[in-house]
Amino acid sequence: MVMLPIEVCYILPTNQVVLPLEIPQGTTVSEAIIASGILKIFPELKLLQLQVGIYSRKVALDHIVDSEDRIEIYRQLTIDPKRARQLRVAKKKRIINGEKTGL
């Protein structure tokens, strides 16, 4: 049986977990995630609800993993990216306006 080296990654704001493992050829993303043990480390992760990708390209849980793949488990967004940008721009404008008025 051919074994493939891969990594399963989960990145949090304060730390990152990268779990290297070897899986049999023909393994799916979901099988690799289970085999990595990451669901035991982070019990809040629910396999069927995960958004995952390989090297920043979204894939389905039934995608077959290749050698040297890095499976990335994506966190839920806490704020819409457009809204986050609007807030950053508004903050920058307040700072600029504050400097102009001497505040």
N, CA, C and O atoms as a DFTB+ gen file, in Angstrom:
412 C
 N C O
     1  1       0.836      -1.178       0.000
     2  2       0.000       0.000       0.000
     3  2       0.885       1.246       0.000
     4  3       1.808       1.364       0.806
     5  1       0.596       2.163      -0.903
     6  2       1.363       3.404      -1.012
     7  2       0.860       4.402       0.036
     8  3      -0.337       4.680       0.116
     9  1       1.782       4.930       0.830
    10  2       1.444       5.920       1.846
    11  2       1.901       7.302       1.378
    12  3       2.997       7.459       0.839
    13  1       1.040       8.299       1.594
    14  2       1.319       9.660       1.144
    15  2       1.522      10.591       2.334
    16  3       0.709      10.596       3.258
    17  1       2.595      11.377       2.325
    18  2       2.775      12.364       3.391
    19  2       1.897      13.591       3.117
    20  3       1.881      14.115       2.003
    21  1       1.170      14.038       4.142
    22  2       0.331      15.228       4.032
    23  2       0.397      15.999       5.345
    24  3       1.051      15.573       6.297
    25  1      -0.287      17.137       5.381
    26  2      -0.445      17.917       6.605
    27  2      -1.901      18.329       6.728
    28  3      -2.577      18.573       5.729
    29  1      -2.374      18.403       7.961
    30  2      -3.692      18.962       8.249
    31  2      -3.450      20.180       9.129
    32  3      -2.788      20.079      10.163
    33  1      -3.984      21.338       8.725
    34  2      -3.719      22.603       9.405
    35  2      -5.000      23.260       9.883
    36  3      -6.029      23.221       9.209
    37  1      -4.918      23.856      11.048
    38  2      -6.009      24.680      11.576
    39  2      -5.357      25.882      12.228
    40  3      -4.585      25.740      13.176
    41  1      -5.665      27.061      11.726
    42  2      -5.019      28.281      12.177
    43  2      -6.016      29.104      12.985
    44  3      -7.121      29.392      12.526
    45  1      -5.609      29.472      14.185
    46  2      -6.409      30.314      15.062
    47  2      -5.725      31.671      15.199
    48  3      -4.556      31.806      14.840
    49  1      -6.425      32.666      15.704
    50  2      -5.787      33.982      15.850
    51  2      -4.550      33.954      16.747
    52  3      -3.626      34.743      16.550
    53  1      -4.527      33.060      17.722
    54  2      -3.424      33.046      18.677
    55  2      -2.398      31.941      18.451
    56  3      -1.287      32.014      18.976
    57  1      -2.754      30.925      17.681
    58  2      -1.796      29.847      17.420
    59  2      -2.202      29.066      16.179
    60  3      -3.277      29.269      15.613
    61  1      -1.324      28.181      15.779
    62  2      -1.624      27.333      14.631
    63  2      -1.252      25.892      14.967
    64  3      -0.305      25.620      15.705
    65  1      -2.035      24.987      14.394
    66  2      -1.765      23.566      14.581
    67  2      -1.539      22.973      13.196
    68  3      -2.396      23.072      12.318
    69  1      -0.379      22.359      13.012
    70  2      -0.048      21.682      11.763
    71  2       0.318      20.252      12.126
    72  3       1.302      19.995      12.820
    73  1      -0.500      19.329      11.638
    74  2      -0.303      17.921      11.980
    75  2       0.167      17.148      10.747
    76  3      -0.620      16.913       9.830
    77  1       1.440      16.751      10.717
    78  2       1.913      15.923       9.613
    79  2       1.473      14.476       9.831
    80  3       1.478      13.990      10.962
    81  1       1.098      13.797       8.766
    82  2       0.757      12.381       8.861
    83  2       0.908      11.722       7.503
    84  3       1.057      12.390       6.480
    85  1       0.868      10.421       7.515
    86  2       0.906       9.641       6.283
    87  2      -0.413       8.895       6.163
    88  3      -0.890       8.277       7.115
    89  1      -0.988       8.969       4.969
    90  2      -2.272       8.325       4.722
    91  2      -2.167       7.422       3.506
    92  3      -1.305       7.639       2.655
    93  1      -3.025       6.415       3.406
    94  2      -3.003       5.560       2.221
    95  2      -3.472       6.316       0.977
    96  3      -4.341       7.184       1.060
    97  1      -2.901       5.987      -0.149
    98  2      -3.334       6.568      -1.412
    99  2      -4.823       6.295      -1.584
   100  3      -5.294       5.199      -1.282
   101  1      -5.569       7.296      -2.070
   102  2      -7.005       7.156      -2.262
   103  2      -7.833       7.678      -1.104
   104  3      -9.061       7.584      -1.130
   105  1      -7.180       8.227      -0.087
   106  2      -7.869       8.768       1.083
   107  2      -8.545      10.091       0.730
   108  3      -7.988      10.901      -0.012
   109  1      -9.748      10.306       1.264
   110  2     -10.451      11.567       1.045
   111  2     -10.022      12.593       2.094
   112  3      -9.387      12.256       3.094
   113  1     -10.379      13.836       1.844
   114  2     -10.076      14.913       2.788
   115  2     -10.708      14.614       4.143
   116  3     -10.051      14.763       5.174
   117  1     -11.961      14.198       4.158
   118  2     -12.627      13.926       5.445
   119  2     -11.948      12.781       6.180
   120  3     -11.791      12.849       7.399
   121  1     -11.547      11.743       5.482
   122  2     -10.841      10.626       6.121
   123  2      -9.497      11.082       6.694
   124  3      -9.096      10.644       7.772
   125  1      -8.806      11.962       5.968
   126  2      -7.516      12.476       6.434
   127  2      -7.693      13.339       7.685
   128  3      -6.891      13.268       8.616
   129  1      -8.750      14.155       7.697
   130  2      -9.021      14.996       8.865
   131  2      -9.277      14.115      10.088
   132  3      -8.747      14.380      11.166
   133  1     -10.082      13.079       9.923
   134  2     -10.365      12.159      11.025
   135  2      -9.080      11.480      11.486
   136  3      -8.818      11.393      12.685
   137  1      -8.280      10.999      10.540
   138  2      -7.036      10.296      10.869
   139  2      -6.039      11.201      11.594
   140  3      -5.234      10.721      12.392
   141  1      -6.089      12.499      11.322
   142  2      -5.139      13.426      11.942
   143  2      -5.382      13.603      13.438
   144  3      -4.463      13.960      14.174
   145  1      -6.611      13.357      13.896
   146  2      -6.950      13.553      15.292
   147  2      -7.290      14.990      15.652
   148  3      -7.491      15.296      16.827
   149  1      -7.359      15.868      14.676
   150  2      -7.610      17.283      14.956
   151  2      -9.006      17.516      15.523
   152  3      -9.228      18.484      16.252
   153  1      -9.949      16.631      15.192
   154  2     -11.305      16.780      15.722
   155  2     -11.348      16.490      17.223
   156  3     -12.254      16.951      17.917
   157  1     -10.384      15.738      17.720
   158  2     -10.291      15.485      19.163
   159  2      -9.607      16.658      19.867
   160  3      -9.927      16.976      21.013
   161  1      -8.670      17.293      19.178
   162  2      -7.983      18.460      19.743
   163  2      -8.951      19.644      19.826
   164  3      -8.936      20.396      20.801
   165  1      -9.792      19.805      18.800
   166  2     -10.763      20.894      18.732
   167  2     -12.164      20.309      18.586
   168  3     -12.695      20.247      17.478
   169  1     -12.765      19.881      19.693
   170  2     -14.077      19.228      19.611
   171  2     -15.185      20.133      19.074
   172  3     -16.245      19.645      18.683
   173  1     -14.952      21.439      19.053
   174  2     -15.954      22.355      18.496
   175  2     -16.072      22.233      16.973
   176  3     -17.063      22.671      16.387
   177  1     -15.058      21.638      16.336
   178  2     -15.106      21.435      14.886
   179  2     -16.050      20.273      14.564
   180  3     -15.913      19.178      15.108
   181  1     -16.980      20.525      13.696
   182  2     -17.930      19.497      13.257
   183  2     -17.611      19.152      11.804
   184  3     -17.764      19.988      10.913
   185  1     -17.176      17.939      11.573
   186  2     -16.651      17.517      10.274
   187  2     -17.545      17.929       9.105
   188  3     -17.056      18.503       8.132
   189  1     -18.817      17.651       9.185
   190  2     -19.705      17.908       8.046
   191  2     -19.992      19.391       7.831
   192  3     -20.565      19.767       6.809
   193  1     -19.603      20.230       8.777
   194  2     -19.819      21.675       8.640
   195  2     -18.551      22.428       8.246
   196  3     -18.585      23.645       8.063
   197  1     -17.440      21.715       8.115
   198  2     -16.162      22.367       7.842
   199  2     -16.056      22.884       6.415
   200  3     -16.532      22.261       5.466
   201  1     -15.421      24.034       6.295
   202  2     -14.969      24.549       5.004
   203  2     -13.485      24.220       4.942
   204  3     -12.726      24.591       5.837
   205  1     -13.074      23.531       3.899
   206  2     -11.684      23.090       3.803
   207  2     -11.099      23.434       2.445
   208  3     -11.816      23.689       1.477
   209  1      -9.781      23.433       2.406
   210  2      -9.091      23.682       1.149
   211  2      -7.745      22.995       1.154
   212  3      -7.278      22.496       2.178
   213  1      -7.141      22.981      -0.006
   214  2      -5.784      22.477      -0.165
   215  2      -4.983      23.592      -0.818
   216  3      -5.266      23.998      -1.945
   217  1      -3.974      24.085      -0.092
   218  2      -3.170      25.216      -0.547
   219  2      -4.055      26.377      -1.011
   220  3      -3.893      26.888      -2.119
   221  1      -4.984      26.783      -0.155
   222  2      -5.860      27.952      -0.356
   223  2      -6.894      27.771      -1.456
   224  3      -7.533      28.745      -1.854
   225  1      -7.075      26.572      -1.954
   226  2      -8.106      26.302      -2.966
   227  2      -9.167      25.430      -2.315
   228  3      -8.884      24.313      -1.882
   229  1     -10.397      25.947      -2.246
   230  2     -11.464      25.202      -1.588
   231  2     -11.702      23.872      -2.289
   232  3     -11.694      23.787      -3.517
   233  1     -11.914      22.835      -1.482
   234  2     -12.228      21.503      -2.005
   235  2     -13.351      20.906      -1.160
   236  3     -13.625      21.365      -0.051
   237  1     -13.986      19.889      -1.697
   238  2     -15.039      19.173      -0.983
   239  2     -14.413      18.142      -0.052
   240  3     -13.259      17.749      -0.224
   241  1     -15.184      17.716       0.926
   242  2     -14.694      16.714       1.878
   243  2     -14.419      15.370       1.214
   244  3     -13.649      14.566       1.739
   245  1     -15.046      15.117       0.054
   246  2     -14.823      13.840      -0.626
   247  2     -13.699      13.914      -1.664
   248  3     -13.492      12.968      -2.423
   249  1     -12.986      15.021      -1.697
   250  2     -11.838      15.187      -2.603
   251  2     -10.735      14.197      -2.204
   252  3     -10.453      14.022      -1.019
   253  1     -10.121      13.558      -3.191
   254  2      -9.025      12.616      -2.928
   255  2      -7.718      13.390      -2.739
   256  3      -7.360      14.245      -3.549
   257  1      -7.029      13.071      -1.666
   258  2      -5.800      13.775      -1.290
   259  2      -4.607      13.223      -2.080
   260  3      -4.507      12.021      -2.327
   261  1      -3.715      14.127      -2.466
   262  2      -2.472      13.758      -3.149
   263  2      -1.288      13.897      -2.195
   264  3      -1.403      14.500      -1.128
   265  1      -0.172      13.342      -2.586
   266  2       1.053      13.443      -1.808
   267  2       1.435      14.911      -1.617
   268  3       1.311      15.721      -2.536
   269  1       1.900      15.238      -0.413
   270  2       2.373      16.578      -0.050
   271  2       1.257      17.621       0.039
   272  3       1.552      18.810       0.155
   273  1      -0.014      17.213      -0.011
   274  2      -1.114      18.173       0.145
   275  2      -1.132      18.713       1.569
   276  3      -0.794      18.012       2.522
   277  1      -1.533      19.975       1.692
   278  2      -1.758      20.589       2.999
   279  2      -3.250      20.899       3.086
   280  3      -3.748      21.821       2.441
   281  1      -3.945      20.114       3.892
   282  2      -5.384      20.324       4.077
   283  2      -5.552      21.435       5.096
   284  3      -5.038      21.351       6.211
   285  1      -6.273      22.477       4.707
   286  2      -6.484      23.632       5.574
   287  2      -7.938      23.660       6.017
   288  3      -8.847      23.609       5.188
   289  1      -8.155      23.739       7.316
   290  2      -9.500      23.863       7.861
   291  2      -9.729      25.349       8.122
   292  3      -9.004      25.976       8.894
   293  1     -10.749      25.900       7.467
   294  2     -11.008      27.334       7.565
   295  2     -11.966      27.647       8.707
   296  3     -12.939      26.926       8.929
   297  1     -11.685      28.721       9.423
   298  2     -12.567      29.193      10.491
   299  2     -13.717      29.983       9.876
   300  3     -13.603      30.525       8.777
   301  1     -14.825      30.038      10.608
   302  2     -15.945      30.873      10.195
   303  2     -15.534      32.330      10.307
   304  3     -14.817      32.708      11.234
   305  1     -15.982      33.141       9.371
   306  2     -15.697      34.572       9.440
   307  2     -16.477      35.185      10.594
   308  3     -17.646      34.861      10.802
   309  1     -15.832      36.067      11.340
   310  2     -16.527      36.737      12.439
   311  2     -17.209      38.012      11.952
   312  3     -18.115      38.529      12.604
   313  1     -16.765      38.514      10.796
   314  2     -17.358      39.709      10.212
   315  2     -17.207      39.612       8.701
   316  3     -16.217      39.077       8.200
   317  1     -18.173      40.122       7.994
   318  2     -18.124      40.139       6.537
   319  2     -16.909      40.961       6.089
   320  3     -16.690      42.054       6.611
   321  1     -16.118      40.463       5.138
   322  2     -14.911      41.186       4.711
   323  2     -15.198      42.609       4.220
   324  3     -14.398      43.515       4.455
   325  1     -16.324      42.810       3.543
   326  2     -16.664      44.165       3.080
   327  2     -16.917      45.086       4.266
   328  3     -16.486      46.239       4.268
   329  1     -17.612      44.576       5.264
   330  2     -17.909      45.375       6.454
   331  2     -16.617      45.690       7.214
   332  3     -16.447      46.803       7.711
   333  1     -15.723      44.731       7.304
   334  2     -14.440      44.949       7.983
   335  2     -13.652      46.062       7.291
   336  3     -13.050      46.906       7.956
   337  1     -13.657      46.063       5.971
   338  2     -12.952      47.106       5.225
   339  2     -13.588      48.467       5.479
   340  3     -12.884      49.457       5.676
   341  1     -14.917      48.518       5.475
   342  2     -15.610      49.774       5.749
   343  2     -15.230      50.322       7.123
   344  3     -15.005      51.523       7.274
   345  1     -15.159      49.451       8.115
   346  2     -14.795      49.876       9.457
   347  2     -13.364      50.393       9.527
   348  3     -13.089      51.378      10.213
   349  1     -12.441      49.721       8.809
   350  2     -11.049      50.186       8.786
   351  2     -10.938      51.558       8.145
   352  3     -10.212      52.420       8.641
   353  1     -11.660      51.768       7.032
   354  2     -11.629      53.064       6.348
   355  2     -12.210      54.145       7.249
   356  3     -11.653      55.239       7.345
   357  1     -13.325      53.849       7.908
   358  2     -13.944      54.823       8.804
   359  2     -12.998      55.188       9.945
   360  3     -12.898      56.357      10.319
   361  1     -12.306      54.195      10.497
   362  2     -11.362      54.450      11.585
   363  2     -10.218      55.339      11.104
   364  3      -9.810      56.274      11.794
   365  1      -9.705      55.033       9.906
   366  2      -8.609      55.823       9.352
   367  2      -9.049      57.271       9.132
   368  3      -8.288      58.205       9.388
   369  1     -10.294      57.449       8.650
   370  2     -10.803      58.808       8.427
   371  2     -10.918      59.563       9.747
   372  3     -10.596      60.749       9.812
   373  1     -11.377      58.881      10.802
   374  2     -11.493      59.533      12.109
   375  2     -10.117      59.966      12.608
   376  3      -9.976      61.052      13.172
   377  1      -9.109      59.131      12.406
   378  2      -7.752      59.470      12.840
   379  2      -7.237      60.681      12.071
   380  3      -6.675      61.607      12.656
   381  1      -7.433      60.663      10.759
   382  2      -6.973      61.780       9.921
   383  2      -7.705      63.055      10.297
   384  3      -7.080      64.107      10.436
   385  1      -9.009      62.981      10.464
   386  2      -9.780      64.154      10.844
   387  2      -9.387      64.635      12.224
   388  3      -9.346      65.841      12.468
   389  1      -9.098      63.724      13.124
   390  2      -8.661      64.111      14.475
   391  2      -7.333      64.840      14.453
   392  3      -7.129      65.797      15.199
   393  1      -6.424      64.386      13.593
   394  2      -5.127      65.047      13.480
   395  2      -5.263      66.428      12.877
   396  3      -4.560      67.356      13.277
   397  1      -6.174      66.575      11.904
   398  2      -6.368      67.872      11.261
   399  2      -6.959      68.897      12.218
   400  3      -6.646      70.086      12.145
   401  1      -7.813      68.427      13.112
   402  2      -8.471      69.364      14.034
   403  2      -7.693      69.533      15.320
   404  3      -8.118      70.281      16.200
   405  1      -6.567      68.858      15.450
   406  2      -5.735      69.000      16.633
   407  2      -6.199      68.180      17.829
   408  3      -5.752      68.435      18.947
   409  1      -7.073      67.214      17.631
   410  2      -7.532      66.372      18.730
   411  2      -6.548      65.288      19.056
   412  3      -6.787      64.490      19.963
